[in-house]
Amino acid sequence: MRKLVLLLPLLLAACSTETPKNEPNYATVASNQFVGANYKAADTLLAQLNGRLLAEKPLIMATVVNIDSLDQTSTLGRLISEQISTRLSQGGLKMVEMKLRNNVYLKRNQGELMLTREIGEVAQNHNAQAVVVGSYAETSDMVFINIKVVQPHNNFVIAGHDYVLAKEGIVRSMLMQR
């Protein structure tokens, strides 16, 4: 009887219906498509821009914003902006790092948000030939993303790309407002 009493906690633990949470490991992290999707979007922009920009003039990357509230973003929007800017730079474009500038419109915890009326002024101040802008829209299981390269002096779109991310755990966690 005493042995049964000692084994009872072990038996009860074995019957637990809760499955252990899968910890991220190199294989699961390496197979995540988030960075690849953003890099592919930037590569598409680079292909469209081929020969259309001056090599010596920079571009500015604005923060990708929530399409339903253009003055708001999330970790997702900020990270998409960072990754697209990085890939455009890797592709040979001169990208102005806006986080090092203190004369742009910054909203606390949002990033480099630029209103349409300010884009021309900011671009002129930094001698930028174009601004990369973007927005995202959420559904229950997807996030639709739109990225455009805009000439600030006339607001003409000279390149653009749309893509979709699955709203899985990582993406969902980046959309949560803190």
VEXLUM-79274 format. One record per residue (C-alpha): residue in one letter; x, y, z; residue number from 0. Coordinates in Angstrom, 3 decimals. Layout:
VOLO   type         c1         c2         c3   seq
VOLO      a          X          Y          Z   NUM
...
END
This chain:
VOLO   type         c1         c2         c3   seq
VOLO      m      0.000      0.000      0.000     0
VOLO      r      2.833      2.348      0.871     1
VOLO      k      4.400      1.816     -2.585     2
VOLO      l      1.077      2.663     -4.221     3
VOLO      v      0.868      5.924     -2.298     4
VOLO      l      4.385      6.833     -3.413     5
VOLO      l      3.608      6.002     -7.057     6
VOLO      l      0.304      7.881     -7.125     7
VOLO      p      1.838     11.351     -7.841     8
VOLO      l      3.875      9.878    -10.699     9
VOLO      l      0.830      8.178    -12.189    10
VOLO      l     -1.215     11.359    -11.947    11
VOLO      a      1.531     13.396    -13.613    12
VOLO      a      1.684     10.884    -16.460    13
VOLO      c     -2.048     11.295    -17.027    14
VOLO      s     -1.786     15.052    -17.470    15
VOLO      t     -3.547     16.238    -20.622    16
VOLO      e     -1.285     19.249    -21.026    17
VOLO      t      1.320     18.760    -23.708    18
VOLO      p      4.657     20.436    -23.121    19
VOLO      k      5.245     23.626    -25.079    20
VOLO      n      7.651     23.081    -27.936    21
VOLO      e     10.706     25.189    -27.312    22
VOLO      p     12.168     26.905    -30.358    23
VOLO      n     15.278     25.263    -31.677    24
VOLO      y     17.616     25.990    -34.562    25
VOLO      a     15.640     23.848    -37.022    26
VOLO      t     12.297     25.497    -36.289    27
VOLO      v     13.766     29.003    -36.230    28
VOLO      a     15.772     28.469    -39.434    29
VOLO      s     12.654     27.268    -41.265    30
VOLO      n     10.624     30.375    -40.356    31
VOLO      q      9.672     32.238    -43.533    32
VOLO      f      9.290     35.748    -42.068    33
VOLO      v     12.703     37.157    -43.026    34
VOLO      g     12.599     35.377    -46.380    35
VOLO      a      9.219     36.898    -47.263    36
VOLO      n     10.453     40.402    -46.436    37
VOLO      y     13.707     39.891    -48.345    38
VOLO      k     11.763     38.596    -51.350    39
VOLO      a      9.594     41.733    -51.256    40
VOLO      a     12.714     43.922    -51.219    41
VOLO      d     14.270     41.876    -54.044    42
VOLO      t     11.124     42.462    -56.104    43
VOLO      l     11.415     46.210    -55.483    44
VOLO      l     15.105     46.125    -56.455    45
VOLO      a     14.241     44.418    -59.744    46
VOLO      q     11.552     47.021    -60.506    47
VOLO      l     13.912     49.881    -59.611    48
VOLO      n     16.789     48.604    -61.751    49
VOLO      g     18.122     51.634    -63.672    50
VOLO      r     15.414     53.993    -62.376    51
VOLO      l     17.359     55.526    -59.480    52
VOLO      l     20.530     57.569    -59.186    53
VOLO      a     23.293     55.601    -57.483    54
VOLO      e     24.569     58.578    -55.480    55
VOLO      k     21.216     59.651    -53.965    56
VOLO      p     19.749     57.853    -50.945    57
VOLO      l     16.314     56.492    -50.092    58
VOLO      i     14.402     56.746    -46.838    59
VOLO      m     12.469     53.862    -45.302    60
VOLO      a      9.287     54.894    -43.487    61
VOLO      t      7.751     52.590    -40.907    62
VOLO      v      5.195     50.129    -42.256    63
VOLO      v      1.912     51.173    -40.646    64
VOLO      n     -1.487     49.711    -39.841    65
VOLO      i     -3.747     50.492    -42.818    66
VOLO      d     -6.725     51.049    -40.503    67
VOLO      s     -4.849     53.625    -38.440    68
VOLO      l     -2.018     55.190    -40.423    69
VOLO      d     -0.449     56.781    -37.362    70
VOLO      q     -0.010     53.412    -35.650    71
VOLO      t      2.278     50.475    -36.171    72
VOLO      s      3.483     47.458    -34.232    73
VOLO      t      6.585     45.387    -33.726    74
VOLO      l      5.612     43.662    -36.972    75
VOLO      g      5.533     46.921    -38.942    76
VOLO      r      8.810     48.138    -37.477    77
VOLO      l     10.583     44.832    -38.153    78
VOLO      i      9.289     44.603    -41.731    79
VOLO      s     10.650     48.130    -42.280    80
VOLO      e     14.024     47.182    -40.825    81
VOLO      q     14.343     44.020    -42.919    82
VOLO      i     13.285     45.662    -46.176    83
VOLO      s     15.692     48.542    -45.585    84
VOLO      t     18.490     46.081    -44.834    85
VOLO      r     17.839     44.093    -47.997    86
VOLO      l     17.630     47.216    -50.176    87
VOLO      s     20.981     48.275    -48.732    88
VOLO      q     22.418     44.824    -49.456    89
VOLO      g     21.161     45.305    -53.016    90
VOLO      g     23.285     48.419    -53.414    91
VOLO      l     20.863     51.235    -52.564    92
VOLO      k     21.908     53.966    -50.143    93
VOLO      m     19.436     53.898    -47.277    94
VOLO      v     19.261     56.745    -44.726    95
VOLO      e     19.024     55.337    -41.198    96
VOLO      m     16.215     57.436    -39.758    97
VOLO      k     16.670     56.254    -36.178    98
VOLO      l     19.918     58.227    -36.071    99
VOLO      r     18.132     61.427    -37.095   100
VOLO      n     16.322     63.561    -34.561   101
VOLO      n     14.423     65.845    -36.915   102
VOLO      v     11.754     63.424    -38.139   103
VOLO      y      8.323     62.789    -36.732   104
VOLO      l      8.664     60.044    -34.141   105
VOLO      k      5.768     58.727    -32.142   106
VOLO      r      6.665     57.059    -28.861   107
VOLO      n      6.892     53.252    -29.268   108
VOLO      q      5.937     53.478    -32.922   109
VOLO      g      9.058     54.193    -34.972   110
VOLO      e      9.679     56.507    -37.880   111
VOLO      l      6.182     57.447    -38.966   112
VOLO      m      5.944     60.012    -41.718   113
VOLO      l      2.776     61.773    -42.675   114
VOLO      t      2.248     62.407    -46.388   115
VOLO      r      2.722     66.165    -46.041   116
VOLO      e      6.056     65.602    -44.271   117
VOLO      i      7.579     63.113    -46.710   118
VOLO      g      8.632     65.749    -49.230   119
VOLO      e     10.241     67.915    -46.574   120
VOLO      v     12.099     65.035    -44.907   121
VOLO      a     13.250     63.674    -48.273   122
VOLO      q     14.480     67.111    -49.303   123
VOLO      n     16.344     67.563    -46.005   124
VOLO      h     18.157     64.250    -46.560   125
VOLO      n     18.555     64.663    -50.327   126
VOLO      a     16.526     61.454    -50.770   127
VOLO      q     15.286     60.581    -54.230   128
VOLO      a     12.592     58.227    -52.961   129
VOLO      v     10.800     57.045    -49.857   130
VOLO      v      9.826     53.434    -49.196   131
VOLO      v      6.415     53.327    -47.524   132
VOLO      g      4.145     50.485    -46.566   133
VOLO      s      1.061     49.322    -44.767   134
VOLO      y     -0.365     46.101    -43.399   135
VOLO      a     -3.890     44.826    -42.837   136
VOLO      e     -4.853     42.023    -40.483   137
VOLO      t     -7.447     39.315    -40.880   138
VOLO      s     -8.066     36.498    -38.429   139
VOLO      d     -5.397     34.295    -40.035   140
VOLO      m     -3.331     36.492    -42.401   141
VOLO      v     -1.510     39.809    -42.648   142
VOLO      f     -1.560     41.545    -46.032   143
VOLO      i      1.426     43.824    -46.669   144
VOLO      n      1.888     46.525    -49.293   145
VOLO      i      5.268     48.168    -49.947   146
VOLO      k      5.817     51.051    -52.379   147
VOLO      v      8.717     53.221    -53.466   148
VOLO      v      7.458     56.777    -53.939   149
VOLO      q      9.128     59.820    -55.467   150
VOLO      p      8.558     62.540    -52.863   151
VOLO      h      8.514     65.509    -55.254   152
VOLO      n      5.497     64.222    -57.206   153
VOLO      n      4.154     61.284    -55.105   154
VOLO      f      4.525     58.913    -58.084   155
VOLO      v      4.868     55.249    -57.177   156
VOLO      i      7.865     53.865    -59.072   157
VOLO      a      7.858     50.349    -57.597   158
VOLO      g      5.506     48.292    -55.489   159
VOLO      h      4.888     44.844    -54.098   160
VOLO      d      2.117     43.102    -52.174   161
VOLO      y      2.522     39.920    -50.156   162
VOLO      v      0.841     37.931    -47.404   163
VOLO      l      2.135     36.466    -44.157   164
VOLO      a      0.408     33.695    -42.249   165
VOLO      k     -0.772     35.019    -38.903   166
VOLO      e      0.957     32.251    -36.969   167
VOLO      g      2.391     32.531    -33.459   168
VOLO      i      5.425     34.695    -34.176   169
VOLO      v      3.550     37.134    -36.421   170
VOLO      r      0.602     37.230    -34.022   171
VOLO      s      2.916     38.068    -31.084   172
VOLO      m      4.461     40.977    -33.035   173
VOLO      l      1.003     42.442    -33.668   174
VOLO      m      0.027     42.565    -30.006   175
VOLO      q      0.151     46.060    -28.594   176
VOLO      r      2.154     46.271    -25.403   177
END
